């Protein structure tokens, strides 16, 4: 019997040595990030990625969600609809059930149709086209606002605060900027304000001499550039150099440090932008602002929107990570986030997305109203 006894001890020892010292960690919660990581709009993709990863890192450092860590995977669509569809199919194949992106409205809408059919929770942090949520399903959400809201804020500021009687509009040849121009005209008509120039420009356009000639001829009170940072900075700088003295306004793309550098510190007196409110009074906002500064990152608003998106998701996981339950939590609660309270309506749109007017002053973005 002694050899058998020794054999039992030996097998028991082998079992103890081979057993893991710690219990295996639970499977992480997978979140996909999709957007223009490369291409002319890569700066915005980088902001989404940065905000999501910083927020996930903070949550994971505090133990994750019910013991589960957040795992982030990044996909590049270059702001192209065909690529967005390919990315959406890759995400479906990966088994991931939560997507933050795609920022570009056309890409988000193209991918959304796939996410909707596959039961994937889809949250955009940049897309403005109203149809994203009106045609989306119960798992579709938007952290940004709509082109209608931007058009209303832009037009009322120009007319009521800057006394503009005529507005020249130049806008990028894209669905969202064309939609912005459409609603600008509706608002300006209601405010009895004319728009003597109403033109689109080509993506990547660098020469705006024809536009400056028309401005000098028509002499409108205000100029709206509805487009992205590269083209708008060139249009505005060439307009100023050609002697235009009226009010110049745009939206969030005016708030990039690249725009400020291209315009020049001495040329910002009559330049304004409309963008999401920045609650600088909130300790959480200032804390993230300090983190970005310490890492040498700009404090652009898409980073804050993306950070807040992960905060909201994490708080909504209280009902479990099944996406239907998460969506229900997102629609029934108000969330304290780095950008302040966030609430969604029944369509998945933000119910309280405040827009402020900004102006550059000595290299700092200042709130005008």
PyMOL commands that set and color helices and strands:
alter all, ss='L'
color gray80, all
select helices_A, chain A and resi 2-18+42-61+81-94+105-118+131-134+147-161+175-190+209-218+229-241+252-255+257-263+265-267+283-294+301-319+323-332
alter helices_A, ss='H'
color red, helices_A
select strands_A, chain A and resi 29-35+70-76+98-100+121-124+140-142+166-172+194-201+222-226+247-250+271-276+334-337+340-343+355-361+364-367
alter strands_A, ss='S'
color yellow, strands_A
deselect
rebuild
show_as cartoon
